[in-house]
Amino acid sequence: MEAADLYREHVLAKIVADTPQALWRRLAELAQATYSEAYSAVVADPAVVEDQRPQKLYQDRYFKMEYALLTAAKEAGVLASSKLIGTNLCHYVYAGKAGIGMTQSYVQVSGEMLAKRPSGSSSPRFRDSNGRRD
């Protein structure tokens, strides 16, 4: 086993030990609904320019996932708040318990971390929560 694998095992064990399962279950439920609902809303909005839909989808999902993380954390008894970050003057939701702290990050398809795109590749395609292209 390589050092990276050992480190990954250690981190996952810490996450499992320090955070309630209820947090992850609720966050997964909210994420699935958020991704699907945001996609449907952006597709149905006639006031969004077609070429700007990917950016609108990104923004809608981002803010709704911030709310989802805050909601899931509070429901599971995990401390959470939105704090102003001095560097860029934006508020970000931060949740933490014991030795684990987290924020959320947008990915195009719910439940999937995207691989780094090769340089020179095109911009992200407009996708729904199931990875279907519009």
NORPE-V249944 format. One record per backbone hydrogen bond with DSSP energy under -1.0 kcal/mol. NH is the residue of the N-H (numbers start at 1). CO is the residue of the C=O. E is the energy in kcal/mol with one decimal. If there is no record, write none. Layout:
BEGIN
nh:co:e
NH:CO:E
NH:CO:E
END
This chain:
BEGIN
nh:co:e
6:2:-2.0
7:3:-2.5
8:4:-2.4
9:5:-2.4
10:6:-2.3
11:7:-2.6
12:8:-2.7
13:9:-2.3
14:10:-2.1
15:11:-2.5
16:12:-2.6
17:13:-2.4
18:14:-2.4
19:15:-1.6
23:20:-1.1
25:21:-2.5
26:22:-2.4
27:23:-2.6
28:24:-2.1
29:25:-2.0
30:26:-2.7
31:27:-2.6
32:28:-2.1
33:29:-2.0
34:30:-2.9
35:31:-2.8
36:32:-1.9
37:33:-2.9
38:34:-2.5
39:35:-1.8
40:36:-2.4
41:37:-2.4
42:38:-2.3
43:39:-2.6
44:40:-2.0
48:45:-1.3
52:49:-2.0
53:50:-1.4
56:52:-2.2
57:53:-3.0
58:54:-2.2
59:55:-2.4
60:56:-2.8
61:57:-2.7
62:58:-2.5
63:59:-2.3
64:60:-2.2
65:61:-2.5
66:62:-1.8
67:63:-1.7
68:64:-2.2
69:65:-2.5
70:66:-2.1
71:67:-2.8
72:68:-3.0
73:69:-2.3
74:70:-2.2
75:71:-2.5
76:72:-1.7
77:74:-1.1
78:73:-3.1
81:94:-2.0
83:92:-2.5
85:90:-3.0
89:85:-1.8
92:83:-2.3
94:81:-3.0
95:102:-2.5
96:79:-2.4
97:100:-2.5
100:97:-2.4
102:95:-3.1
112:109:-2.0
121:118:-1.7
128:132:-2.0
131:128:-1.9
134:126:-2.0
END
